[in-house]
Amino acid sequence: MKNVLVIGGAGYIGSHVVKLLSETKNFKPVIYDNLSKGHKEVSEILNVPLIVGDLGDKDLLKKVFEEYKIDVVMHFAAFIEVGESVSNPGKYYENNVGKVINLLNQMNESNIKNFVFSSTAATFGEPKEEKINELHPQNPINPYGMSKLMVEKILADFDKAYDFKSVILRYFNAAGADMDGLLGESHSPESHLIPLVLSAASHKRDNIKIFGTDYETFDGTCIRDYIHVYDLAKAHILAMEKMIEENTSLNYNLGNGTGYSVREIIETVKKVSNEEFKVVETDRRAGDPAILIADPEKINKETTYKAEYSLEDIVKSAWTWENNKKY
C-alpha cells in the first residue's frame, strides 16, 4: 500500500484521480488543497482526508509527509487560465513554478522521490503536426504553457541530481464527469467549452459563441481532442505504477487521438440534452490553432492504457452532473 498525497485533490481532475485511487487496493490517497479553486465537499463525498494548506508552507508539507507517511506526490494545483497568465504572469510563475519548487525541495528533503505532474499541451505552442506526440518541439506561446514547461525542465534536473523520478502527463482537453454522478467540473469562472455549452442547454446562459467559422477544417470550426476525466485519471495511476515499478522518469501526451469540432460538440450537447439554444458565430480569437489533437501512441504501447469513453459518453456524464451538481 502506497500513500499518495494529491495536491489540488479537491479540484476537477484531482478529485477524479482521488476517487480512482481510493477504489484501488494499492494506493491510499490524502488530499492537500488550499481550496482557492477546489471544493471541500470532495473530501466528504469520497471519505478521504483533506489537509487545507498552501504549497508555500514548507513546515506544513514536512509535517504532512511525516504524519501520513507519504510515498508519492501528485500535483494538480496549477492556475490554468491562458488569458489571465498573459495579463498577470507573476501570479502564474509564483504558483505554477515557485511553489512547485518549494514542494519538490521539501519532497527531496523528506526522501520522497516519486512525483506525478499534471502538465499541458500548451507547452508545445503552435502545432507543427496535426497529431502531437512527445517529440514535438516545445515552444509555448503564453506564460501558462511556459510555467508548465519550466517545471518539466526542473524535473529533468532533479532526476539527474537527486535520482528523483517523475511522470509528466500533458493533457489536451479534459472533459466529462464521474460516471457515478458524485464528482464533476465546477470552475468559477468557467472557460471550458463543454460545460459552457451545457450551461446554454440548461438555459443558465443566453447563448454559446463559436469563435471563428472559417478555419480550414471540415466544418470551418476549430477541432480539439477531448478526453474523459476518468480516462485521464486511469492514465495517471497506470503511469505512476510504471514509474514506481521501473524506477524511471516518464512523459506522455494524453488524449483520445481523435478530434471533434466546436460544431460537433454543440450538436452532441443538443442531442444528449434534447434542448435547443442560441448559437452565436463571431470572429476568431487570437492564437487559436485550427486543429489540436494528441497522439497517445506512446502511452498506449508502454502501458495497458487506452481511452474508453466517446464524445457522447463525455457529454452524457457532464449533462448528468450539470443537472445534479453536488458543489
N, C-alpha and C positions, 0 to 999 in steps of 0.2 A: 504493500500500500504506500503510495507516494502522496505527500501533502502538497497541494498546489495553491499558491497564492495568486488570485486572479485580480490584477489591478484594473479597476474600471469594470468589475464584475456585476455592478448594478446597472450598467448601460445596456444598449441594444444587443450588440454582438456578444459582449462579455457574459451577459445573463444566459444566453442560449448555450454558450460553452460551459458555464457553471452547471446548468441543468444536465447536460450530457455527461459531464464529469461525475456528477452525483449519482448517475444511473449506472456507472461502471463499478467493477469490483476492485480496480487497480488504483484509483485516484480518489482523494478526498479534498474537495475544494473549500477554500476560505476566500471571502470577498473582501477586498480593500478598495474603498471608494470614498472620494470626498463629497459625493452627492451633488456636485455642481451640475452634472448632466444626468447622473444615474438616479435610480429610484429605490428607496429603502424597502418598498414593498416586495422587491425581488427576493430579498433575504427571507422575508416571512413566507412568501409563496413556496419557495424551494426548501425552506428549513435548513439554510446554510448560514454559518456565522458571518457577520458583517462587522468589519472594523472601519469606522469612519475616520479617515485620515488622509493627509496630503503626501504626495511623493517628495515634497521638500523637507519632510520631517524625518531625518535620519534616525533620531532616537526612537521614534515610534516604529519605524521599519525594523530596526535591530531587535526591539522588544517582540514584535510580531513574529519575526523569523525564528526567534528562540522559543517563544511560548507555544507556537503551533508546529514547531519542528519542520519548517518548510523545506521541501526538496526541489521544487520547480516554481518559477515565477512566470506568469503570462501577463502581457501588457496590452490593455485596450483603453488607455486613458488619454489618448491624444485629442487635441482640438482638431476638427476636421473640415471647417468651412473655408473653402478656397478663397472666396471673395474677402472674407474677414482677414485671412492671412496676408493678403495683399495690402489691405488698409492698415493692419496692425501687426506687422511681422514680429515685433518684440514679444508680444503675447505668445505667439506660436513657438518662437525659438526658446523662450523661457520654459514653457510647459512641455513641448514635444521633444526638446533636446536637453536643456539644462536639468530638468527634474529627472529625466531618464538617466543621465549621467550619475546623478545622486543615487538613484536606485541601483544602478549597476555597480557603483563603488561599494555600496553597503552590502549588496549580494556577495561581491568578491571578498570583502572583509569577513563576512559570515560564512564563507566557504560554500556558497550555493552557486553552482556552476552550470545550471541549465535554465535557459531563458527562451520563451516563445514571444516573438514580436509581431504585432499587427502592423503591417506596412501597407503600401498602396500602389496602385498602378500609376498614380501621379508622379512617382519617381522617374517614369520613363519620358515624360514630356510629350512632345508631338510624335505620334506614331510613325515609324518608318515602314512598318508592315501592317497588313490588315489584322493578322493574328500576332499577338505579342508574347514571345517566350522569354525565358530568363536571361538570354544572351542579348536581348535588345538593348541598345545604348540607353543609359540613364542620364537624361538632361532635363530635370524638372523646370517648369516654366512659372512656378509660383512658390512662395515661401512654405506653404503646406507640404508640397512634394519635396522641397529641399530639406525640410526638417526631418522627414522620414528617411531620406537618403543619408543624411548626416549620421543618424543612428545606425543605419546599416553599415556604414564605414567604421563607426566606433566599435560595433560588434565584431567586425573582422579583426580590428586591432586587439580587442580583448581576448579573442581566441588565440592569437599569436603570443601575446604577452602572458596570459594567465591560464591558458588551456580552458577557456570559458566557452561553452558550447551554446549555440543558439539556433533557432529556426526562424527564418524571415518568411512571412506569408503576405504576398501582395494581392489585395482584392481589387476587383473592378467595381461591381455594383451589388452590394449585399441587399437582399430584399426578402419579403415574406415574414411569417411569424410562426411561433411554436404550434405544432400540429394539435397539441392538447388544449390550446387556447389560453395557456397560463401567462405567456410572455409575448411581447411584440415590440414594434417600433413606436417610440414616443419621444420625439425630439421637440424642443421649443427654442427657436423656430424650426419648422420642418423645411428641408430643402430637397429631399429625395423624391424622385418622380412618382413612384408607385403610390406612396402614402398621400401625396398631393392629389393624384387623380382619384384615389379612393375618397378623399375628403370632398372632392367635387361630386362624386357619385352619391355620397351621403348628404349632399346639399349643405355642407358646412362651409363651403366656399362657392363663390358665384360662378367660377369657370376654371378651366385649366388652359394654360398657354402652351403653344408649340413655338419654340424659338427657332425659326428657320424651316422653310419647306422647300428649299431649292438646293439641298445637298445632292451630291452625286451618289444617291442610294436608290433602291428600287421604288421607294415612295416619297423621296425628297426630304425625309426627316432623319435625324441622327440615329445611328444604330449603336447599341451598347450591349454588353454581356451582363446578364443578371443571374445571380446565383442565390439559391435559397439559403437563409441564415443557418438552417440545420445542416446543410451540406458543408458550409463553412466551418461550423463547429466540429463536425466529424473530421474534417481535414486537419484541424488544429490538433486533435487528440492523436490521430494516426501519425502525423509528423513529429509530435512530441515523443511518442513511443519509439519511433525510429531514431531520433536524436539520442535518447537515453540508452537504448539497446546497443547502438553502434558507436556511442561516444563521439559524435561527429556534428559539425555545423551544416545546416541545410538552408536552401531558399527555394521557394516555389511560387509560381503565379497560380491564383485560384479563380476559376470561372467555369462556366458550362462549356465554353468553346463554341458557343452559338450566340449570334447577335439578334436582338429584337429592336425594331424601330419604335420611335415615340408613338407613331400612329398605331402600331400593333399593341403597345401597352394600353393605350386608350380603348381600343376595340375589345381587348380581352377584359378590361375592367367593366365595360358596358355589358358584355356577355355574362360575366360571373355575377355582377350585381343586379342585372336586369333593370338598370337605371339609365336614363338619358340625362345629359348635362351639356352645358355650353362649352365649346372648344374655340379658343381664340388663336388665330395664326398671327404671329408677329415676327419681327426681324431676328436674325441670328444674334447670338451672344458672342462676344469676342473670345477667341481661344477654344471654341468647341470644335474638336475634330469630327469629321463625318462618321467615322467608324472606329470603335474601340472594342476589340474582342480579345479575350485571353486565350493563350494556347496552353491548356493544362496537361499536355502530354507527359511532361516530366514527372509530376506527382502521380499521374495515372500509372506510369511504368514502375515507379520506385516504391509505391505503396499499394494497398488494396483500394485506395480512394477512387471513387467515380461519382460525379454529381448525379443524384437520383431524381430531383424534382424539376418538373417542366414549368414554363411560364404560367400556365393555368393553375398549377399547384401553388405556385408562389402567390398569385393573386387571390386564390380562394382562401388560403391561410391568412393573408393580410386583411381580406374583407371580413372574415370572421372576427379578427382582432379589432378592426375598425368599429364593429358594432357591439363589441363586448369588452372594451378596454378595462383593465383592472388597475391601471395607473396612468 
